[in-house]
Amino acid sequence: MSKFVKTLIIINGLLIPAIAVIVLGSYLWNFLGIGNNYNAGGINTENFVVKDKDTLLIQGTEYGDPMRIYNSSNYYIEVNAKTYNEPPSKSMFSGSVNFEGGSPSDYDLDLMNILFLDNEFKPICRLLDKKAYISSTSFSTEHWNQKLDSTVLNIFYRITFVDSNKDGVLNYLDNDELYMTDLSGKNLTQITTGIDIDDYEVINNGRQIIITYNKRSGVREEYKIQRYALYDIDQKKLQYLDDINKALMDINKILIEK
C-alpha cells in the first residue's frame, strides 16, 4: 500500500467522525434551542431577552377577525401571541420600532385570550385575566348555514396556566384543564383538575359532558389506561365513573390470564 493511500485512509478516518460529531452537535443545538434568545411556540413566561445590551421583545399580539358565536348574537375575537423570528426592540412601545421587511410568515401564532363582543360589536368581557395558553376551544367554524341548536349553551376551552415542565413556555407540553363559559364569555368555570384529558363530548341536550381521561403521571403514553368521568353543568359537579373504569380494568386482566 502506497504512502499516499495510507495518508488518505488516515485523513478519512479522522474526517468522517469529525463531520458526524459536527452534524450531531448542530442537530442537538437546534433541537434543544441552545443559542436561541427566545422560545418558539407557546406563550413565553418571560417576554424579554437582552441582546447586545438592548432589551428585545419576544412576543407581541395579533388579532383575528370578529366571528359570530354559534347560537348567539354575540361575537368573539381571538387574541394570539406572535413569536418573532427577529425579536424587535422593547422601544416598540414608544412607536419607534421599524418592521420593514416583515411578513405573516415571520412569526408563529398561539391563542392566549379571547375578547367577547355584543351584537353591536361592543366589548362584553375578556376570557382570561392572566397569561395562559389556550390549546382548543369549542367554537363552531362551520355554522353559518346550520340551523340554530337550542342545546348549545356553553363554550368549552382547554387552558394551560402553569408551566408544568419548567421550560419557560406555556404550550401543549404542559398540563391543561377543561373550562367552560356561557355564550357571552362570562362565568369561567373549571371542570377538571389534575387529570390528562383525552377527549370530551357534550350530551343530554347540553346538560352534561362525558370526559375520557388518563391519570396524570409520568407513565409512557402507551401504558396509560383510559378512564371516564361525567360532568353535570347545572350542578357543576364532576363524577368519576368508577363502575365503568373498574369493569374495563377487569376486561384488561384477560390479557394476562393463561
C-alpha positions as CSV (number, residue, x, y, z in Angstrom):
1,M,0.0,0.0,0.0
2,S,1.4,3.3,-1.0
3,K,2.1,6.1,1.4
4,F,-0.4,8.3,-0.4
5,V,-3.2,5.8,0.1
6,K,-2.3,5.3,3.7
7,T,-2.5,9.1,4.2
8,L,-5.9,9.2,2.6
9,I,-7.1,6.4,4.9
10,I,-5.9,8.3,8.0
11,I,-7.5,11.5,6.9
12,N,-10.8,9.9,6.2
13,G,-10.6,8.1,9.5
14,L,-10.3,11.4,11.2
15,L,-12.5,13.5,9.0
16,I,-15.7,11.3,8.9
17,P,-16.0,11.1,12.7
18,A,-15.4,14.8,13.0
19,I,-18.2,15.5,10.4
20,A,-20.5,13.2,12.3
21,V,-19.9,15.0,15.6
22,I,-20.5,18.4,13.9
23,V,-23.8,17.3,12.3
24,L,-25.0,15.7,15.6
25,G,-24.0,18.7,17.6
26,S,-25.8,21.0,15.2
27,Y,-29.0,18.9,15.5
28,L,-28.9,18.9,19.3
29,W,-28.1,22.6,19.3
30,N,-31.3,23.3,17.3
31,F,-33.4,20.7,18.9
32,L,-32.6,21.9,22.4
33,G,-32.8,25.5,21.5
34,I,-29.3,26.2,22.6
35,G,-28.1,29.6,21.4
36,N,-31.6,30.9,20.8
37,N,-32.6,34.0,22.6
38,Y,-36.3,33.1,22.7
39,N,-38.6,30.1,22.6
40,A,-40.7,29.4,19.5
41,G,-44.2,28.1,20.1
42,G,-46.5,28.6,23.0
43,I,-46.7,31.5,25.4
44,N,-43.4,32.6,27.0
45,T,-43.4,33.0,30.7
46,E,-40.7,35.7,30.4
47,N,-41.3,38.1,27.4
48,F,-38.0,39.9,27.2
49,V,-34.4,39.0,26.4
50,V,-31.2,41.1,26.4
51,K,-29.0,41.1,23.4
52,D,-26.1,43.5,22.8
53,K,-27.3,45.5,25.8
54,D,-30.7,46.0,24.1
55,T,-33.9,44.7,25.6
56,L,-35.8,42.7,23.0
57,L,-39.5,41.8,22.9
58,I,-40.0,38.0,22.3
59,Q,-43.7,38.1,21.7
60,G,-46.4,40.6,20.6
61,T,-50.1,40.1,19.8
62,E,-52.2,39.6,16.7
63,Y,-56.0,39.6,16.5
64,G,-58.3,37.5,14.4
65,D,-61.4,38.8,12.6
66,P,-64.7,39.1,14.6
67,M,-66.6,35.8,14.4
68,R,-70.2,35.2,15.4
69,I,-70.8,32.8,18.2
70,Y,-73.0,29.8,17.3
71,N,-76.5,30.0,18.7
72,S,-75.9,33.6,19.9
73,S,-75.9,37.2,18.6
74,N,-72.5,37.7,20.2
75,Y,-69.2,37.8,18.5
76,Y,-65.6,36.9,19.6
77,I,-62.1,37.9,18.6
78,E,-59.2,35.6,19.1
79,V,-56.1,37.2,20.6
80,N,-52.9,35.4,19.6
81,A,-49.3,35.7,20.9
82,K,-46.9,36.0,18.0
83,T,-43.4,34.9,18.5
84,Y,-40.9,36.9,16.4
85,N,-38.2,35.2,14.4
86,E,-36.4,38.5,14.7
87,P,-37.3,40.0,18.2
88,P,-37.9,43.8,18.0
89,S,-36.6,46.3,20.5
90,K,-38.6,47.0,23.6
91,S,-38.8,50.5,22.4
92,M,-41.7,49.4,20.1
93,F,-43.9,50.6,22.9
94,S,-42.8,54.2,22.1
95,G,-43.7,53.6,18.5
96,S,-40.0,53.8,17.3
97,V,-39.5,50.2,16.1
98,N,-39.2,49.6,12.4
99,F,-40.9,46.4,11.0
100,E,-39.6,46.8,7.4
101,G,-39.4,43.5,5.6
102,G,-41.7,41.7,7.9
103,S,-44.4,39.3,6.6
104,P,-47.0,37.0,8.2
105,S,-44.5,34.1,7.8
106,D,-42.1,35.8,10.1
107,Y,-43.7,34.7,13.3
108,D,-45.7,31.9,15.0
109,L,-49.2,32.4,16.5
110,D,-50.6,30.9,19.7
111,L,-54.0,31.5,21.2
112,M,-53.7,33.4,24.5
113,N,-57.0,35.1,25.1
114,I,-60.5,35.9,23.6
115,L,-62.4,39.1,23.5
116,F,-66.2,38.8,23.5
117,L,-68.4,41.4,21.8
118,D,-72.2,42.0,21.7
119,N,-74.2,42.2,18.5
120,E,-73.2,45.9,18.1
121,F,-69.5,44.9,18.4
122,K,-69.1,46.5,21.8
123,P,-66.8,44.6,24.2
124,I,-68.5,42.4,26.8
125,C,-65.5,40.9,28.5
126,R,-62.3,39.0,28.0
127,L,-61.9,35.4,28.7
128,L,-58.8,35.5,30.9
129,D,-57.1,38.0,33.2
130,K,-53.7,36.4,33.2
131,K,-51.1,34.7,30.9
132,A,-52.2,31.4,29.6
133,Y,-52.1,29.1,26.5
134,I,-55.4,28.0,25.0
135,S,-54.9,24.7,23.2
136,S,-58.5,24.3,21.9
137,T,-62.0,25.8,22.0
138,S,-65.5,24.5,21.1
139,F,-66.3,27.5,18.9
140,S,-68.0,26.2,15.7
141,T,-66.3,27.4,12.5
142,E,-68.9,26.0,10.1
143,H,-72.2,27.2,11.5
144,W,-73.3,29.9,9.1
145,N,-75.7,27.6,7.1
146,Q,-76.7,25.4,10.0
147,K,-79.9,25.6,12.0
148,L,-79.5,27.0,15.5
149,D,-79.3,24.5,18.2
150,S,-81.0,25.5,21.5
151,T,-79.0,22.9,23.4
152,V,-75.7,24.9,22.8
153,L,-75.5,27.0,25.9
154,N,-71.8,26.9,26.7
155,I,-68.3,27.3,25.2
156,F,-65.5,24.9,26.3
157,Y,-61.8,25.5,26.4
158,R,-58.6,23.6,27.2
159,I,-56.3,26.0,29.0
160,T,-52.8,25.9,30.4
161,F,-51.9,28.3,33.2
162,V,-48.9,26.6,34.7
163,D,-45.5,25.9,33.1
164,S,-45.6,22.3,34.5
165,N,-42.4,21.1,32.7
166,K,-40.5,24.3,33.7
167,D,-39.2,25.0,30.2
168,G,-40.2,28.7,30.2
169,V,-43.1,28.2,27.8
170,L,-46.8,27.6,28.2
171,N,-47.8,25.2,25.4
172,Y,-49.2,21.7,24.6
173,L,-46.4,20.0,26.5
174,D,-47.8,21.4,29.8
175,N,-50.7,20.2,31.8
176,D,-54.0,21.7,30.8
177,E,-57.6,21.6,32.3
178,L,-61.1,21.8,30.8
179,Y,-63.0,25.0,31.4
180,M,-66.4,26.5,30.2
181,T,-68.2,29.8,30.0
182,D,-71.7,30.9,28.9
183,L,-72.2,32.2,25.3
184,S,-71.2,35.7,26.4
185,G,-67.8,34.5,27.6
186,K,-68.7,35.1,31.3
187,N,-68.7,32.8,34.3
188,L,-65.5,31.0,33.5
189,T,-65.8,27.6,35.4
190,Q,-63.1,25.0,35.8
191,I,-64.4,21.5,35.1
192,T,-61.4,19.2,35.5
193,T,-58.4,19.2,38.0
194,G,-55.3,17.0,37.9
195,I,-56.2,14.6,35.0
196,D,-55.0,14.3,31.4
197,I,-58.0,14.9,29.1
198,D,-58.2,12.6,26.1
199,D,-61.5,13.9,24.7
200,Y,-64.9,15.2,25.8
201,E,-68.4,15.4,24.4
202,V,-71.5,17.4,25.4
203,I,-74.5,15.1,25.8
204,N,-78.1,15.1,27.2
205,N,-79.2,18.3,25.5
206,G,-76.2,20.3,26.6
207,R,-76.6,19.5,30.3
208,Q,-73.7,17.0,30.8
209,I,-70.2,16.3,29.4
210,I,-68.7,12.8,29.1
211,I,-65.0,13.0,29.5
212,T,-62.3,10.4,28.6
213,Y,-59.1,10.9,30.5
214,N,-55.9,9.3,31.9
215,K,-54.5,9.6,35.3
216,R,-51.8,12.3,35.3
217,S,-48.4,10.6,35.8
218,G,-45.0,10.1,34.2
219,V,-46.0,6.8,32.7
220,R,-45.4,6.3,29.0
221,E,-48.4,7.2,26.8
222,E,-49.0,3.7,25.6
223,Y,-49.1,2.3,29.1
224,K,-51.9,4.7,30.3
225,I,-55.4,3.3,30.8
226,Q,-58.3,5.4,29.6
227,R,-61.0,6.3,32.1
228,Y,-64.3,8.0,32.1
229,A,-65.9,10.9,34.0
230,L,-69.2,12.8,33.8
231,Y,-69.7,16.5,34.5
232,D,-73.1,17.9,35.3
233,I,-73.3,21.5,34.1
234,D,-76.3,22.5,36.2
235,Q,-74.8,21.1,39.4
236,K,-71.2,22.0,38.4
237,K,-70.2,18.5,39.7
238,L,-67.6,16.1,38.2
239,Q,-68.3,12.4,38.8
240,Y,-65.7,9.8,38.1
241,L,-67.4,6.8,36.6
242,D,-65.6,4.2,38.7
243,D,-68.0,1.4,37.8
244,I,-67.2,1.7,34.2
245,N,-63.5,2.1,34.9
246,K,-63.4,-1.0,37.1
247,A,-65.3,-3.0,34.5
248,L,-62.8,-2.1,31.8
249,M,-59.9,-2.9,34.1
250,D,-61.4,-6.3,34.6
251,I,-61.5,-6.8,30.8
252,N,-57.9,-5.7,30.6
253,K,-57.0,-8.5,33.0
254,I,-58.0,-11.0,30.4
255,L,-54.7,-10.2,28.6
256,I,-52.6,-11.6,31.5
257,E,-54.7,-14.8,32.0
258,K,-53.3,-18.1,30.8
